[in-house]
Amino acid sequence: MSVKKRKLLIVDDNKNILTALTRLLEMEVDEVHTASNPNLIHSMVRSNDYDAILLDMNYSASVQSGNEGLFWMKEILKMDPNAIIIPITAYGDIDLAVRAVKEGAADFVVKPWDNDKLLATLNSAYNLRKSKLEVESLKDKQKSLLEKIDKKYSCIIGSSSVMQEIHETIKKVAGTDVDILILGENGTGKELVAREIHRQSIRNQEILISVDMGSLSESLFESEMFGYEKGAFTDAKEKRRGRFEIASDGTLFLDEIGNLSLSMQAKLLSALQNRTFTRIGANTPIEFDTRLICATNKNLKEMTSKGLFREDLFFRINTIELTIPPLRDRGDDILELAEFFLNNFKAKYGKNSLKL
C-alpha cells in the first residue's frame, strides 16, 4: 500500500526505532522528520504541516505510565486541533492506547509493529486529516459567505413597537447559550432572526448550520443529522460527517421542526438529551457542543396535546420561546421594508432615480 505525498513526524527516544521506521517509510512518503527529544515537538509542529505524527508514549526509563506521551499529545493538539496523532505503545500498554484515542489520538501502533498494518494505519490517518481539513475549508467558506450576508442583511428591518421588543429579546437571548424556539408564519423571517441571534452570540466565530427538517425523510434523517461511516450502506463510498458534528461549537438551526415524524423526534431527543450521537455504521458515540435554535410555523402545543409532537422534546427545545408576528400585524414596518427593498433594487440594477 503506497502512502504518497505526505509529511510525517516520528517522535521516539529510541534511535533504533527511529531508524527502522524511517527506512520503512522513506520510500512511501515525501518527507520523514524524526525527533528523539520531545522538547523539539513545539518548534517542529509550528514550522511544518504534518499529515500524521507517530508519537512514543514514554521518554523516561524510570517512568512507564504514558503520561509524558499524553502531555505531548495535548500540546500538539493545542497547536494544531486537526493534527493526526498515532501513539506508539508496547504490546502491554493497550489500555494506554485506548485512553490516548479517547483524548484525541486518531489510532495507535503497537510495538513490534506489522509493516502492512502500519502503512494501512497511516493511509487511514491521511484520509482523516484530509477530511478534517475539508470540513475546516467548508466552515471557512460558509463563514465568509455568511459574513457577506450579515453585512447586507445585518439588521432586521422594522422599528415598530413589536419589532423593537424582538430586537431587545434577541440581545438578551444572544448573550446566553440556551436553546430557543422561534414561532411564526411562513415568510415572517424566522431564519433571519436565528442568524441574528447567532451573530450576536458568543459562538459567532463558529459556523451556523441550517437544516430544513421538513425536507428530511425517515430514511435520510440519521445520515444527514448524524453522518455515516464508509461502507455503512451501499452508497456510503466515503465517511461523511452529519450536521451535528459539523455544527459543533457553533449553532444548529432546525427549521420546520414541527414537520418531524414521531420516530425522528425520538432520535433527535435522544441526541439532545445525551449530547452525543453515533454515526451510521459506527459503535462509538461522538460528543457535540452546539447551540440549538429551532423554528416552526405550526402550533406545537396543540400538536403535543394531540400526540403529534413529543412533550419532552417540546420542553427540551423551547427554553426560550420567541414569536415573530406577520407583517399584517405590524403595518408600521411596511414603508420601511419597501424602502429597504427599493434601495437594494437600485443598487443592484443602477436605477438610482427610483423613488416610492
Summary of the structure (lengths in Angstrom):
residues: 356
radius of gyration: 25.7
end to end distance: 69.3
largest distance: 83.1
contacts: 1044
relative contact order: 0.09
helix: 50%
strand: 17%
